[in-house]
Amino acid sequence: MISKRTKRGGRSWLWIMVGVLVLLYPLVATLWNNHLIEQHAEQYSQSVQQVEPREEIVRLREEARQYNRWLNEQGHHAMPPVPASPGFDRYMDTLRVPGAGETMGRIRIDSIGVDLPISHTSNPHVLYKGAGHMFGSDLPVGGVGTNAVITAHAGMVDATMFDHLPTIEDGALVEVEVLDEIMYYRVTGRRVVQPDDWDKINYEPDKDKITLVTCTPYGINTDRLLVEAVRVDPPVAEDGSSWRLPLSWWMILDLLLLLGVALLLIVRRQRRRKQMNHMS
C-alpha cells in the first residue's frame, strides 16, 4: 500500500510542477512571439528581394517621396489614423511591396534588441504584430526636412516590442530598412509628452529625422516617450553595439523565481537524503 507520506509527497511535486509551468508560460510565449515577429520582419526583406522588374523598386520609392512632398504642402498631422482624412487612401496604397501585406519596412536597434516590421498606421491590429508608422508623418524613405514617426507598444504580456526604448542612449544607432535601402539614424534626444501632444513632433528643414514613440511609464502608459534620431552616413566599421537577449524586468523576475524554486527543491532533496542516511 502507498503510505500517506508518499501520497503527500506526490501531490507536493504535482503542485510544484504546475507552479513551474505557470511561471514558464509567459516567458516562453513572449520569446516565441518575439521570434515570430522577427521572422515577419525578415519576410519583408525577402519579399523586396523578389520584386521584379527591379525598376519597380525605384517607382515605389519615388511614389513615396511624392507623397511626402504633397504631405509637406498640406501640413503634417501625425495622429491616429482617420480613414476620412485627406490622402488616407493614397497613403495606404504607397510602399506596397507584393507579398508583404501592410508591411512597409523594418526597424532594427541592436543596442536594445529590437527587430520589428513596420506597417501602415498605428491601428491596434498593426501594433500587436510589430511597429506601426504614424499616419500624417513622412513615409520612411529619407529626405531632408522629413520626419517619419514609428511607434510600438511597451508592456505587452506576450511580446517585447519597444519595452527597452526608455533605456536607449544618445548616440545609439537605429537602422530603418525600406525597399532595398538601409538608412541609419543616431539618437539625439528624448522627451515625455501627453498622449495628444502630437505637435511636439517637429520637422526641421535641414535634417532627415525619425521619431520613435512608445507608452511610458512601463505598465502605466499615461504618457508618451518620444525618441528623436537624425540621419547619418552608414557606419564604416562595426558600430560597437552588441545584440542582447531582450529580457524585460518581469522576465528577469520570472527567471529568478524559477531559480528560487530550483534551489528550494535541491535543498529539500538534500535534507531528505540526510534523513534517510540518518535512519539507515
KOLTIVEX-137277 format. One line per 8 residues: number of its first residue (from 1); their letters; for each residue x, y, z of N, C-alpha, C. Coordinates in Angstrom, 1 decimal, decimal comma. Example, Ala and Ser with C-alpha at 12.3 -4.5 7.8 and 13.67 -1.06 7.14 Angstrom:
# KOLTIVEX-137277
1	as	13,2 -5,7 7,8 12,3 -4,5 7,8 13,2 -3,3 7,8; 12,8 -2,2 7,1 13,7 -1,1 7,1 12,9 0,0 7,9 $
This chain:
# KOLTIVEX-137277
1	miskrtkr	0,8 -1,2 0,0 0,0 0,0 0,0 0,9 1,3 0,0; 0,3 2,3 -0,6 1,0 3,6 -0,7 0,8 4,4 0,6; 1,9 4,8 1,3 1,7 5,5 2,6 1,2 6,9 2,3; 0,6 7,5 3,4 0,1 8,8 3,4 1,2 9,8 3,1; 2,4 9,5 3,6 3,6 10,4 3,3 3,9 10,4 1,9; 3,9 9,2 1,2 4,2 9,1 -0,2 3,1 9,9 -1,0; 1,8 9,8 -0,6 0,8 10,5 -1,3 1,0 12,0 -1,2; 1,3 12,4 0,0 1,5 13,9 0,2 2,7 14,4 -0,6 $
9	ggrswlwi	3,7 13,5 -0,7 4,9 13,9 -1,5 4,6 14,0 -2,9; 3,8 13,1 -3,4 3,4 13,1 -4,8 2,5 14,3 -5,2; 1,6 14,7 -4,3 0,8 15,9 -4,5 1,7 17,2 -4,5; 2,7 17,2 -3,6 3,6 18,3 -3,5 4,3 18,5 -4,8; 4,8 17,4 -5,3 5,6 17,5 -6,6 4,7 18,0 -7,7; 3,4 17,5 -7,7 2,5 17,9 -8,8 2,2 19,4 -8,7; 2,0 19,9 -7,5 1,8 21,4 -7,4 3,0 22,2 -7,8; 4,2 21,6 -7,4 5,4 22,3 -7,8 5,5 22,4 -9,3 $
17	mvgvlvll	5,2 21,3 -10,0 5,3 21,3 -11,5 4,3 22,2 -12,1; 3,1 22,3 -11,5 2,1 23,2 -12,0 2,6 24,6 -11,9; 3,2 24,9 -10,7 3,7 26,3 -10,5 4,8 26,6 -11,4; 5,7 25,7 -11,7 6,8 25,9 -12,7 6,3 26,2 -14,1; 5,3 25,4 -14,5 4,7 25,7 -15,8 4,0 27,0 -15,9; 3,3 27,4 -14,8 2,7 28,7 -14,8 3,7 29,8 -14,9; 4,9 29,7 -14,2 5,9 30,7 -14,3 6,6 30,7 -15,7; 6,7 29,5 -16,3 7,4 29,4 -17,6 6,6 29,9 -18,8 $
25	yplvatlw	5,2 29,7 -18,7 4,4 30,0 -19,8 4,6 31,5 -20,4; 4,5 32,5 -19,6 4,6 33,9 -20,2 6,0 34,1 -20,7; 7,0 33,6 -20,1 8,4 33,7 -20,6 8,5 33,1 -22,0; 8,1 31,8 -22,1 8,2 31,1 -23,3 7,4 31,7 -24,4; 6,1 32,1 -24,1 5,2 32,7 -25,0 5,8 34,0 -25,6; 6,4 34,8 -24,7 7,0 36,1 -25,2 8,2 35,8 -26,1; 9,1 34,9 -25,7 10,2 34,7 -26,6 9,8 34,1 -27,9; 8,8 33,2 -27,9 8,3 32,6 -29,2 7,6 33,7 -30,0 $
33	nnhlieqh	6,8 34,6 -29,5 6,2 35,7 -30,3 7,3 36,6 -30,8; 8,3 36,9 -30,0 9,4 37,7 -30,5 10,0 37,1 -31,7; 10,2 35,8 -31,7 10,8 35,1 -32,8 9,9 35,2 -34,0; 8,6 35,0 -33,9 7,7 35,1 -35,0 7,7 36,5 -35,6; 7,8 37,5 -34,7 7,8 38,9 -35,2 9,0 39,2 -36,0; 10,2 38,7 -35,5 11,4 38,8 -36,3 11,4 38,1 -37,6; 10,7 37,0 -37,7 10,5 36,3 -38,9 9,7 37,1 -39,9; 8,7 37,8 -39,3 7,8 38,7 -40,2 8,7 39,8 -40,8 $
41	aeqysqsv	9,6 40,3 -40,0 10,5 41,4 -40,5 11,4 40,8 -41,6; 11,9 39,6 -41,3 12,8 39,0 -42,3 12,0 38,7 -43,6; 10,8 38,3 -43,5 10,0 38,0 -44,7 9,8 39,3 -45,5; 9,7 40,5 -44,9 9,6 41,7 -45,7 10,9 41,8 -46,5; 12,1 41,7 -45,9 13,3 41,8 -46,7 13,4 40,8 -47,8; 12,9 39,6 -47,6 12,9 38,6 -48,7 11,9 39,0 -49,8; 10,8 39,6 -49,4 9,8 40,0 -50,4 10,3 41,1 -51,3; 11,1 42,0 -50,7 11,7 43,1 -51,5 12,7 42,5 -52,5 $
49	qqvepree	13,5 41,5 -52,1 14,5 40,9 -53,0 13,8 40,2 -54,2; 12,6 39,8 -54,0 11,9 39,1 -55,1 11,1 40,0 -56,1; 11,1 41,3 -55,8 10,4 42,2 -56,7 11,0 42,2 -58,1; 10,2 42,0 -59,1 10,7 42,1 -60,5 9,6 42,8 -61,3; 10,1 43,6 -62,3 11,5 44,0 -62,5 12,0 45,0 -61,4; 13,3 45,1 -61,3 13,8 45,9 -60,2 13,5 47,4 -60,3; 13,1 47,8 -61,5 12,7 49,2 -61,7 11,4 49,5 -60,9; 10,7 48,5 -60,5 9,5 48,7 -59,6 9,9 49,3 -58,3 $
57	ivrlreea	11,1 48,9 -57,8 11,6 49,4 -56,5 11,8 51,0 -56,6; 12,4 51,4 -57,8 12,6 52,8 -58,0 11,2 53,5 -58,0; 10,2 52,9 -58,7 8,9 53,5 -58,8 8,3 53,7 -57,4; 8,4 52,6 -56,6 7,7 52,7 -55,3 8,4 53,7 -54,4; 9,7 53,9 -54,5 10,4 54,9 -53,7 10,0 56,3 -54,1; 10,0 56,5 -55,4 9,6 57,9 -55,9 8,2 58,2 -55,6; 7,3 57,2 -55,7 5,9 57,4 -55,3 5,8 57,9 -53,8; 6,6 57,3 -52,9 6,6 57,6 -51,5 7,2 59,0 -51,3 $
65	rqynrwln	8,2 59,4 -52,1 8,8 60,7 -52,0 7,8 61,8 -52,5; 7,0 61,5 -53,5 6,0 62,4 -54,0 4,9 62,6 -52,9; 4,6 61,5 -52,2 3,6 61,6 -51,2 4,1 62,5 -50,1; 5,4 62,4 -49,7 6,0 63,2 -48,7 6,0 64,7 -49,1; 6,3 65,0 -50,3 6,2 66,4 -50,8 4,8 66,9 -50,7; 3,8 66,1 -51,1 2,4 66,5 -51,0 2,1 66,7 -49,6; 2,5 65,9 -48,7 2,2 66,0 -47,3 2,8 67,3 -46,7; 4,0 67,6 -47,1 4,6 68,8 -46,6 3,8 70,1 -47,1 $
73	eqghhamp	3,3 70,0 -48,3 2,5 71,1 -48,7 1,1 71,2 -48,0; 0,6 70,1 -47,6 -0,7 70,0 -46,9 -0,6 70,4 -45,4; 0,6 70,0 -44,9 0,8 70,2 -43,5 0,8 68,8 -42,7; 1,9 68,5 -42,0 2,0 67,3 -41,3 1,0 67,2 -40,2; 0,5 66,1 -39,9 -0,5 65,9 -38,8 -0,5 64,6 -38,2; 0,7 64,2 -37,7 0,9 62,9 -37,1 -0,2 62,6 -36,0; -1,0 61,6 -36,2 -2,1 61,3 -35,3 -2,6 59,9 -35,6; -3,4 59,3 -34,7 -4,0 58,0 -35,1 -4,8 58,1 -36,4 $
81	pvpaspgf	-4,8 57,0 -37,1 -5,4 57,0 -38,5 -6,9 57,3 -38,5; -7,3 58,2 -39,4 -8,7 58,5 -39,6 -8,9 58,3 -41,1; -9,6 57,3 -41,5 -9,8 57,0 -42,9 -10,4 58,1 -43,7; -11,2 59,0 -43,1 -11,8 60,1 -43,8 -10,8 61,3 -44,0; -9,6 61,2 -43,5 -8,6 62,3 -43,6 -8,2 62,3 -45,1; -7,9 63,6 -45,6 -7,4 63,7 -47,0 -6,1 62,9 -47,1; -6,0 62,2 -48,2 -4,8 61,5 -48,5 -4,6 60,1 -47,9; -5,6 59,7 -47,1 -5,5 58,4 -46,4 -5,4 57,2 -47,3 $
89	drymdtlr	-6,3 57,2 -48,4 -6,2 56,1 -49,3 -4,9 56,1 -50,1; -4,4 57,3 -50,4 -3,2 57,4 -51,1 -2,0 56,8 -50,2; -2,1 57,2 -49,0 -1,1 56,7 -48,0 -1,1 55,2 -47,9; -2,3 54,6 -47,8 -2,4 53,1 -47,7 -1,9 52,4 -48,9; -2,0 53,1 -50,1 -1,5 52,4 -51,3 -0,1 52,6 -51,7; 0,6 53,4 -50,8 2,0 53,7 -51,1 3,0 52,7 -50,3; 4,1 52,4 -50,9 5,1 51,5 -50,4 4,5 50,1 -50,2; 3,7 49,7 -51,1 3,1 48,4 -51,1 3,9 47,4 -51,9 $
97	vpgagetm	4,6 46,6 -51,2 5,5 45,6 -51,8 4,7 44,3 -52,0; 4,7 43,7 -53,2 3,9 42,4 -53,4 4,4 41,3 -52,4; 3,5 40,7 -51,7 3,8 39,6 -50,8 4,1 40,1 -49,4; 4,1 41,4 -49,2 4,5 42,0 -47,8 3,3 42,5 -47,1; 2,1 42,4 -47,6 0,9 42,9 -46,9 1,0 44,3 -46,6; 0,7 44,7 -45,3 0,7 46,0 -44,8 2,1 46,5 -44,5; 3,1 45,6 -44,5 4,4 46,0 -44,1 5,1 46,9 -45,1; 5,7 48,0 -44,6 6,4 49,0 -45,4 7,9 49,0 -45,2 $
105	griridsi	8,3 48,4 -44,1 9,7 48,4 -43,8 10,1 47,6 -42,6; 11,3 47,9 -42,1 11,8 47,1 -41,0 12,7 48,0 -40,1; 12,6 47,9 -38,8 13,4 48,7 -37,9 14,3 47,8 -37,0; 15,6 48,1 -36,9 16,5 47,3 -36,1 17,2 48,3 -35,2; 17,3 47,9 -33,9 18,1 48,7 -32,9 18,9 47,6 -32,1; 20,1 47,3 -32,5 20,8 46,2 -31,9 21,1 46,5 -30,4; 21,3 47,7 -30,0 21,7 48,0 -28,6 20,6 47,7 -27,6; 19,3 47,6 -28,1 18,2 47,3 -27,2 17,4 46,1 -27,7 $
113	gvdlpish	18,0 45,3 -28,7 17,4 44,1 -29,1 16,1 44,2 -29,8; 16,0 45,2 -30,7 14,8 45,4 -31,5 15,0 45,0 -32,9; 14,0 44,2 -33,4 14,0 43,9 -34,9 12,5 43,7 -35,2; 11,9 44,7 -35,7 10,4 44,7 -35,9 10,0 45,1 -37,4; 9,0 44,5 -37,9 8,4 45,0 -39,1 7,7 46,3 -38,9; 7,7 47,2 -39,9 7,0 48,5 -39,8 5,8 48,4 -40,8; 4,6 48,6 -40,3 3,4 48,6 -41,1 2,7 49,9 -41,2; 1,8 50,0 -42,2 1,0 51,2 -42,3 0,1 51,4 -41,1 $
121	tsnphvly	0,0 52,6 -40,6 -0,9 53,1 -39,5 -0,4 52,5 -38,1; -1,1 53,0 -37,1 -0,9 52,6 -35,7 -2,1 52,0 -35,2; -2,9 51,3 -36,0 -4,1 50,6 -35,6 -3,7 49,5 -34,6; -4,6 49,1 -33,7 -4,3 48,1 -32,7 -3,8 46,7 -33,3; -4,4 46,3 -34,4 -4,0 45,0 -35,0 -2,6 45,1 -35,6; -2,2 46,3 -36,0 -0,9 46,5 -36,5 0,2 46,5 -35,4; -0,1 47,2 -34,3 0,8 47,3 -33,2 0,9 45,9 -32,4; 0,0 45,1 -32,6 0,1 43,7 -32,0 1,1 42,9 -32,7 $
129	kgaghmfg	1,4 43,2 -34,0 2,3 42,4 -34,8 3,7 43,0 -35,0; 3,8 44,2 -34,5 5,1 44,9 -34,7 5,0 46,4 -34,5; 5,8 47,1 -35,3 5,8 48,6 -35,2 4,9 49,1 -36,2; 4,3 50,3 -36,0 3,4 51,0 -36,9 4,0 52,3 -37,3; 3,7 52,8 -38,5 4,1 54,1 -39,0 2,9 55,0 -38,7; 3,2 56,2 -38,1 2,1 57,1 -37,8 1,6 57,9 -39,0; 0,4 57,7 -39,3 -0,3 58,4 -40,4 -0,2 59,9 -40,2; 0,1 60,6 -41,2 0,3 62,0 -41,1 1,7 62,5 -41,0 $
137	sdlpvggv	2,6 61,5 -40,7 4,1 61,8 -40,7 4,7 61,3 -42,0; 5,9 61,8 -42,3 6,5 61,4 -43,6 6,7 59,9 -43,6; 6,6 59,3 -44,8 6,9 57,9 -45,1 8,4 57,8 -44,9; 8,8 56,6 -44,4 10,3 56,4 -44,0 11,1 56,1 -45,2; 11,3 57,1 -46,1 12,2 56,9 -47,3 13,3 57,9 -47,2; 13,4 58,6 -46,2 14,5 59,6 -46,0 14,2 60,9 -46,8; 15,1 61,8 -46,6 15,0 63,1 -47,3 15,1 64,3 -46,3; 15,8 65,3 -46,7 16,0 66,5 -45,8 14,6 67,1 -45,6 $
145	gtnavita	14,4 67,4 -44,3 13,1 68,1 -43,9 12,0 67,1 -43,5; 12,3 65,8 -43,6 11,3 64,8 -43,3 11,5 64,2 -41,9; 10,4 63,7 -41,3 10,4 63,1 -40,0 9,4 62,0 -40,0; 9,8 60,7 -40,1 9,0 59,6 -40,0 8,8 59,1 -38,6; 7,5 59,0 -38,2 7,2 58,6 -36,8 6,8 57,1 -36,8; 7,6 56,4 -36,0 7,4 54,9 -35,8 7,1 54,6 -34,4; 6,0 53,9 -34,2 5,5 53,6 -32,9 5,4 52,1 -32,6; 5,6 51,7 -31,4 5,3 50,3 -31,0 5,0 50,3 -29,5 $
153	hagmvdat	4,4 49,2 -29,1 3,9 49,0 -27,7 5,1 48,8 -26,8; 4,9 49,1 -25,5 5,7 48,7 -24,4 4,8 48,1 -23,3; 5,3 47,0 -22,7 4,5 46,4 -21,6 3,4 45,4 -22,1; 3,6 44,9 -23,3 2,7 43,8 -23,8 3,0 42,5 -23,0; 1,9 41,7 -22,8 2,1 40,5 -22,0 2,8 39,4 -22,7; 2,9 39,4 -24,1 3,4 38,3 -24,8 4,4 38,7 -25,9; 5,0 39,9 -25,9 5,9 40,4 -26,8 6,7 41,6 -26,3; 8,0 41,7 -26,6 8,9 42,7 -26,1 8,7 44,1 -26,7 $
161	mfdhlpti	8,6 44,1 -28,1 8,4 45,3 -28,9 9,4 46,4 -28,5; 8,9 47,6 -28,0 9,7 48,7 -27,6 9,9 48,8 -26,0; 9,8 47,6 -25,4 10,0 47,6 -23,9 11,3 48,3 -23,4; 12,4 48,2 -24,2 13,7 48,7 -23,8 14,0 50,1 -24,4; 13,0 50,7 -25,1 13,2 52,0 -25,7 13,6 53,1 -24,6; 13,0 53,1 -23,4 13,4 54,1 -22,4 14,8 54,0 -22,0; 15,5 52,8 -22,3 16,9 52,7 -21,9 17,9 53,0 -23,0; 17,4 53,4 -24,1 18,3 53,7 -25,3 19,1 54,9 -25,0 $
169	edgalvev	20,4 54,9 -25,3 21,3 56,0 -25,0 21,4 56,9 -26,2; 21,7 58,2 -25,9 22,0 59,1 -27,0 23,2 58,6 -27,8; 23,2 58,7 -29,1 24,2 58,1 -29,9 24,0 56,7 -30,4; 22,9 56,1 -29,9 22,6 54,7 -30,3 22,2 54,7 -31,8; 22,6 53,7 -32,5 22,3 53,6 -33,9 21,0 52,9 -34,2; 20,1 53,5 -35,1 18,9 52,9 -35,4 18,9 52,6 -37,0; 18,6 51,4 -37,4 18,5 51,1 -38,8 17,1 51,0 -39,2; 16,8 51,7 -40,3 15,5 51,6 -40,9 15,6 51,1 -42,3 $
177	evldeimy	15,1 49,9 -42,6 15,2 49,3 -43,9 13,8 49,5 -44,6; 13,9 50,2 -45,8 12,7 50,3 -46,6 13,0 50,0 -48,0; 12,3 49,2 -48,7 12,6 48,7 -50,0 14,0 48,1 -50,0; 14,9 48,5 -50,9 16,2 47,9 -50,9 17,3 48,7 -50,3; 16,9 49,7 -49,4 17,8 50,6 -48,8 17,8 50,5 -47,3; 18,9 50,6 -46,6 19,0 50,7 -45,2 19,5 52,1 -44,8; 18,7 52,8 -44,0 19,1 54,1 -43,6 19,5 54,1 -42,1; 20,4 54,9 -41,8 21,0 54,9 -40,4 20,7 56,2 -39,7 $
185	yrvtgrrv	20,3 56,1 -38,5 19,9 57,3 -37,7 20,6 57,2 -36,3; 21,1 58,4 -35,8 21,6 58,4 -34,5 20,7 59,1 -33,5; 20,5 58,5 -32,3 19,6 59,0 -31,3 20,2 60,3 -30,8; 19,4 61,4 -30,8 19,9 62,7 -30,3 19,2 63,2 -29,1; 18,1 62,6 -28,7 17,4 63,1 -27,5 16,1 62,5 -27,3; 15,4 62,8 -26,2 14,1 62,3 -25,9 13,3 63,3 -25,1; 12,0 63,0 -25,0 11,2 63,8 -24,1 9,9 63,1 -23,9; 9,2 63,4 -22,8 8,0 62,7 -22,4 6,9 63,7 -22,6 $
193	vqpddwdk	5,8 63,4 -23,3 4,7 64,3 -23,6 3,4 63,6 -23,3; 2,3 64,4 -23,3 1,0 63,9 -23,1 0,5 63,1 -24,4; -0,4 62,1 -24,2 -0,8 61,3 -25,4 -1,3 62,1 -26,6; -1,9 63,3 -26,4 -2,4 64,0 -27,6 -1,5 65,2 -28,0; -0,3 65,2 -27,5 0,7 66,3 -27,9 1,4 66,0 -29,1; 0,7 65,8 -30,2 1,4 65,4 -31,5 2,1 66,6 -32,1; 1,8 67,8 -31,6 2,5 69,0 -32,1 4,0 69,0 -31,6; 4,3 68,1 -30,6 5,7 68,1 -30,1 6,6 67,4 -31,1 $
201	inyepdkd	6,0 66,7 -32,1 6,8 66,1 -33,2 7,2 67,2 -34,2; 8,4 67,5 -34,3 8,8 68,7 -35,1 9,6 68,2 -36,4; 9,5 69,1 -37,3 10,2 68,9 -38,6 11,2 70,0 -38,9; 12,4 69,7 -39,1 13,5 70,6 -39,3 13,9 70,6 -40,8; 13,9 71,8 -41,4 14,2 71,8 -42,9 15,5 71,4 -43,3; 16,5 71,3 -42,4 17,9 70,9 -42,8 18,2 69,5 -42,2; 17,2 68,7 -41,7 17,6 67,4 -41,1 16,6 66,4 -41,6; 17,2 65,2 -41,8 16,4 63,9 -42,1 16,3 63,2 -40,8 $
209	kitlvtct	15,0 63,1 -40,2 14,8 62,5 -38,9 13,8 61,4 -38,9; 13,9 60,7 -37,8 12,8 59,8 -37,4 12,5 60,0 -35,9; 11,3 59,7 -35,5 10,9 59,8 -34,1 10,2 58,5 -33,7; 10,8 57,9 -32,7 10,3 56,6 -32,1 9,3 56,9 -30,9; 8,2 56,3 -30,9 7,2 56,6 -29,9 6,7 55,3 -29,2; 6,6 55,4 -27,9 6,0 54,3 -27,1 5,4 54,9 -25,8; 4,6 54,0 -25,2 4,0 54,4 -23,9 4,9 54,4 -22,8; 4,7 55,3 -21,8 5,5 55,4 -20,6 4,7 56,0 -19,5 $
217	pygintdr	4,9 55,7 -18,2 5,9 54,7 -17,7 5,4 53,3 -18,0; 6,4 52,4 -17,8 6,1 51,0 -18,2 5,0 50,4 -17,3; 4,0 49,9 -18,0 2,8 49,3 -17,3 1,8 50,2 -16,9; 2,1 51,5 -16,9 1,1 52,5 -16,5 0,5 53,3 -17,8; 1,5 53,7 -18,7 1,1 54,1 -20,0 0,3 55,4 -20,0; 0,5 56,3 -19,1 -0,2 57,6 -19,1 0,4 58,6 -20,0; 1,6 58,5 -20,4 2,3 59,4 -21,2 2,9 58,8 -22,4; 3,6 59,6 -23,3 4,3 59,0 -24,4 5,7 59,5 -24,5 $
225	llveavrv	6,6 58,5 -24,7 8,0 58,8 -24,9 8,4 59,0 -26,3; 9,0 60,2 -26,6 9,4 60,5 -28,0 10,9 60,4 -28,0; 11,5 59,5 -28,8 12,9 59,4 -29,0 13,3 59,9 -30,4; 14,1 61,0 -30,5 14,4 61,5 -31,8 15,8 61,0 -32,3; 15,9 60,8 -33,6 17,2 60,4 -34,2 17,3 61,1 -35,5; 18,6 61,4 -35,9 18,9 62,1 -37,1 19,7 61,2 -38,0; 19,5 61,3 -39,3 20,2 60,5 -40,3 21,7 60,8 -40,3; 22,4 59,7 -40,4 23,9 59,8 -40,5 24,3 58,9 -41,7 $
233	dppvaedg	25,6 59,0 -42,0 26,2 58,1 -43,1 26,3 56,7 -42,5; 26,2 55,7 -43,4 26,4 54,3 -43,0 27,7 54,2 -42,2; 27,7 53,4 -41,1 29,0 53,2 -40,4 30,0 52,5 -41,3; 31,3 52,9 -41,2 32,3 52,3 -42,0 32,7 50,9 -41,4; 32,7 50,8 -40,1 33,1 49,6 -39,4 32,0 49,2 -38,4; 32,3 48,2 -37,6 31,4 47,8 -36,6 31,1 48,9 -35,6; 29,8 49,1 -35,3 29,5 50,3 -34,5 29,8 50,2 -33,1; 30,1 48,9 -32,6 30,5 48,7 -31,2 29,3 48,3 -30,4 $
241	sswrlpls	28,1 48,4 -30,9 26,9 47,9 -30,2 26,8 46,4 -30,4; 26,3 45,7 -29,4 26,2 44,3 -29,5 24,7 43,9 -29,2; 24,3 42,8 -29,9 22,9 42,3 -29,7 22,8 41,7 -28,3; 21,6 41,8 -27,7 21,4 41,2 -26,4 20,0 40,6 -26,4; 19,9 39,6 -25,6 18,6 38,9 -25,4 17,6 39,9 -24,8; 16,5 40,3 -25,4 15,7 41,3 -24,9 14,8 40,8 -23,8; 15,3 40,8 -22,6 14,6 40,4 -21,4 14,0 41,6 -20,7; 12,7 41,6 -20,5 12,1 42,7 -19,7 12,3 42,4 -18,2 $
249	wwmildll	12,0 43,4 -17,4 12,2 43,2 -15,9 11,4 42,1 -15,4; 10,2 41,9 -15,9 9,3 40,9 -15,4 9,8 39,5 -15,8; 10,5 39,4 -17,0 11,1 38,2 -17,4 12,3 37,8 -16,5; 13,0 38,8 -16,1 14,2 38,5 -15,2 13,6 38,0 -13,9; 12,6 38,7 -13,4 11,9 38,3 -12,1 11,4 36,9 -12,2; 10,8 36,5 -13,4 10,3 35,2 -13,6 11,4 34,2 -13,5; 12,5 34,5 -14,1 13,7 33,6 -14,1 14,2 33,4 -12,7; 14,3 34,5 -11,9 14,7 34,5 -10,5 13,8 33,6 -9,7 $
257	lllgvall	12,5 33,7 -9,9 11,6 32,9 -9,2 11,8 31,4 -9,5; 12,0 31,1 -10,8 12,2 29,7 -11,2 13,5 29,2 -10,6; 14,6 30,1 -10,5 15,8 29,7 -9,9 15,6 29,4 -8,4; 14,8 30,3 -7,8 14,5 30,1 -6,4 13,8 28,7 -6,1; 12,8 28,4 -7,0 12,1 27,1 -6,9 13,1 25,9 -7,0; 14,0 26,1 -8,0 15,0 25,0 -8,2 15,9 24,8 -7,0; 16,4 26,0 -6,4 17,2 25,9 -5,3 16,5 25,3 -4,1; 15,2 25,6 -3,9 14,4 25,1 -2,9 14,3 23,6 -3,0 $
265	livrrqrr	14,1 23,1 -4,2 13,9 21,6 -4,5 15,3 20,9 -4,2; 16,4 21,6 -4,5 17,7 21,0 -4,3 17,9 20,8 -2,8; 17,6 21,9 -2,0 17,8 21,9 -0,6 16,9 20,8 0,0; 15,7 20,8 -0,5 14,7 19,8 0,1 15,2 18,4 -0,1; 15,7 18,1 -1,3 16,2 16,8 -1,6 17,4 16,4 -0,8; 18,3 17,4 -0,6 19,5 17,1 0,2 19,1 16,8 1,7; 18,1 17,5 2,2 17,6 17,2 3,6 17,0 15,8 3,7; 16,2 15,4 2,7 15,6 14,1 2,7 16,7 13,0 2,7 $
273	rkqmnhms	17,8 13,2 1,9 18,8 12,3 1,8 19,5 12,2 3,2; 19,7 13,3 3,8 20,4 13,2 5,2 19,5 12,5 6,2; 18,2 12,7 6,0 17,2 12,0 6,9 17,3 10,5 6,7; 17,3 10,1 5,4 17,3 8,7 5,0 18,6 8,1 5,5; 19,7 8,8 5,4 21,0 8,3 5,8 21,1 8,1 7,3; 20,4 9,1 8,0 20,4 9,0 9,5 19,6 7,9 10,0; 18,5 7,5 9,3 17,6 6,4 9,7 18,2 5,1 9,4; 19,1 5,0 8,4 19,6 3,7 7,9 20,8 3,3 8,8 $
